[in-house]
Amino acid sequence: MPRRRQLNPAFASAHGLALQDTANQRSHDKVDSALRLARSTARLNLSSCFLNVAALPDAMFDLRGSIEIDLNLDSTENPGSWNSYGEEDIVCLDISDCNVPSKDKVLLDSRLVKLVSLRSLRARRSNITCINWSDIARFDDLVILDVSGNELTIAKIEWLPMTVKEVDLSKNKIKSLVELPDSSPSHAESTNEPLVVLPNLIRLDVSDNHLTKLPSSIEVPNLQVFCFGNNQISDLLVSTDIIAQCAQSLTTLEGPNNQLHTIIDLSECKKLTTIDFGDNKLSEIPSIGNEVIRLNLTNNAISSMSRLFGDAQQLNSSTYRSSIVELRLRGNRLCGLDDDILSCLTNVTLIDAGQNELRDVPDVLGYLPNLRRLLLDGNPTRVLRTPLLTNTSALKAFLRKRGAPEEERNADDEAKTSAPLCTNNAAKHIVNQALVGPFILDLSDKGLDTLPRDIGNELLLPSTQSCEETDANGFAGEHIQQLNVSKNTLKSLDDWLAATPNITCIDASHNKIEYLPSFIGDVPLVELRISRNSLSSLSLANSLTCCFKDTSSTFVRSLSYIDLSGNQLKWVPAAFSKLPLLSTLILANNMIITLKLICQDGTDCGWPCDGFKSLENLDLSGNKINDLADLPSSLASSTRIRRLSLANNELTTIPPTLGLLQDLTSIDLRGNPQRAIRMNILERKAPEILSFLRSRIDEDELQKIRFESSSNSCKKENETSMLSTQYNRSLEGLRRNIQDITLQLNNVYLTEVQKYDLQRQKADLIKEERSILSQTTR
């Protein structure tokens, strides 16, 4: 059949033609097409055909009678009455979206009973106000009934055939699901309610209605999905039967936005995976089984979560694990989160506990392995700073640092005490492995409190006895370049540095070190990682003072990376500023209060006005700093500073002069109790933050700063000219040493190991030469 062309609106207006006639013609054509398709498929789709469901087309109730036989056409297009489906064969009928406006009550066409084989009936959004439920009972094979989005005020599900599996009555105005003897739908005599028996029902949706109660006498043993949200139901105890009947099959239970104030025990529902009781009036948390994956209890009045898993957790609290992935508790009255409950949530990825009354959270949250989002906004927390509340990974790290679970600490202690002592053969193997490749000695997380005697002996043996590939001169420990002794219980590094005098990198984090060795100035360290220890400011300052007394200290000339986070520093030793190559200084999570430069017991304390010529990264986050003193002006004179973190301190004011650090690519000032700068500004990129700070500097103050910087630059030029002669002298000595090593390398009798050692010495001298040249040109 050729497709009819749509009438042009302008043409219709000019010739007085009605567009309604065209719309009716399109509807008629669509009905004809649906009827032809139904004769060959037994499925009739009349959705969106602008029909009146109270008076459906006569042709659909006599499919064979309206066939026009054309013998010239192909039988596939016009099969004829002898091999086409009739109305008694139709299995699926869809009359949805036939919303013809009507002021009268719309009763579903009673002639539908002619469709005796009907298995699926959908009549959504069709303004239906009444259904003859006795007609629905005549569909002996009905499986799906969907009359959602209509104007129904009562449903009589007791008339539904026992074959039905899915019933959708949502988005109506239903006040009762069964026919009550009394005319009032709110009749409370549950004993007079008819019995509902639907043994095959799998899905029941009665959400978005006017229900105040559910049927009390109902048998649905195979129900899997039950939705009754957006009603006025106040108590599920009245409907105990409907939950108890399907306890072994129920998988989804959704009842948000009701008036529920009590709830039944759901721990017996072994297959229940989704529960939604948000926006109710629950005062106690429901008990659930361990198969629940999503639990939504937002906007209730719950004050404790201790009974979440009922008695199952108490019976086996050490091994009980829940399957919950999403836990939503926003908008309740929780004053705390139960540690025992949280320790069972090993699979949870989202916990929303915002808008409660939490003042702190348990440390166990930091150890949940799969937790990706933890929402705590809107709580009166004082222990946790605002940036932590919006950064789950940072919050978890903070909680892990604050305290580990007791059983984990006990397990670590048992593992360390039960670790076998290092035998002689094992020590020899460890040292020999360290003398191959990049010369790394890794003894991290071994439970060591001192240098094992066997390993110490192996390191002090002549290198020919320890490893045949090394140089015959000196002992084995002299060849070690990197040392990793982190995650132990060391209190001192004296023995370690004595056995490995040439290391350039040491990682001694997570120990109990209280001081640095007095001879550390002789060690050519480039990287010093000593976080999470017990170092104090005074012991650190004394060690640095000893290093600077020796003018030939290799430690002072080579150190470029220092990590002292998580120690017990109360002030910054001013000696740090004298390290010429120091580029990274991490002092986070200490107890530093002020950066003001003072003299305490003959030791300079605080941040000096000059120095730090090579500093690029500075991290002072997580302290108690309330005064930056000369830090902004000191860093303003540095041309290399790129990253600065002052987050989570006690700064009540942020100096606008920080805006003069125009070379910064990252600056973090969040988590301070200041009120002058809004949070949305502090979360912007570094150039925008710096620009805002510069805009707050007075013009007079800005001119004063520029004058001071120009005078300081003149002083620096004078100092540079005085130091240039000293640098030239040292350069001459370095170049002579380089020439001597070059001549030695021409010796054809050198072994490969000896050549490698000489080449390494030459490379070190060249690096030192370049560093001196860079200082002279700065």
Buried (B, 14 or more C-beta within 10 A) or exposed (E): EEEEEEBEEEEBEEEEBEEEEBEEEBBEBBBBEBBBEBBEBBBBBBBBBBBBBBEBBEBBBEBBEBBEEEEEEEEEEBBBEEEBBBBBBBBBBBBBBBBBEEEEEBBBBEBBBBBBBBBBBBBBBBBBBBBBBEBBBBBEEBBBBBBBBBBBBBBBBBBBBEBBBBBBBBBBEBBBBBBBEEEEBEBEEBEEBBEBBBEBBBBBBBBBBBBBBBBBBBBBBBBBBBBBBBBEBBBBEBBEBBBBBBBEBBBBBBBBBBEBBEBBBBBBBEBBBBBBBBBBEBBBBBBBBBBBBBBBBBBBEBBBBEBBBBEBBEEEEEEBEBBBBBBBBBBBEBEBBBEBBBBBBBBBBBBBBBBBEBEEBBBBBBBBEEBEEBBBEBBEBEEBBBBBBBBBEBBBEBBBBEEBBEEEEEEBEEEBEEEEEBEEEBBBEBBBEBBEEEBBBBBBBBBBEBBBEBBBBBBBBEBBEBBEBBBEEBBBBBBBBBBBBBBBBBBBBBBBBBBBBBBBBBBBBBBEBBBBBEBBBBBBBBBBBBBBBBBBBBBBBBBBBBBBEEEEBBBBBBBBBBBBBBBBBBBBBBBBBBBBBBBBBBBBBBBBBBBBBEEEEEBBBBBBBBBBBBBBBBBBBBBBBBBBBBBBBBBBBBEBBBBBBBBBBBBEBBBBBBBBBEBBEEBBBBBBEBEEBEEEEBBEEBEEBBEBBBEEBEEEEBEEBEEEEEEBEEEBEEEBEEEEEEBEEEBEEBEEBBEEBEEBEEEEEBEEBBEBBBEBBBEBBBEBBEBBEEBBEE
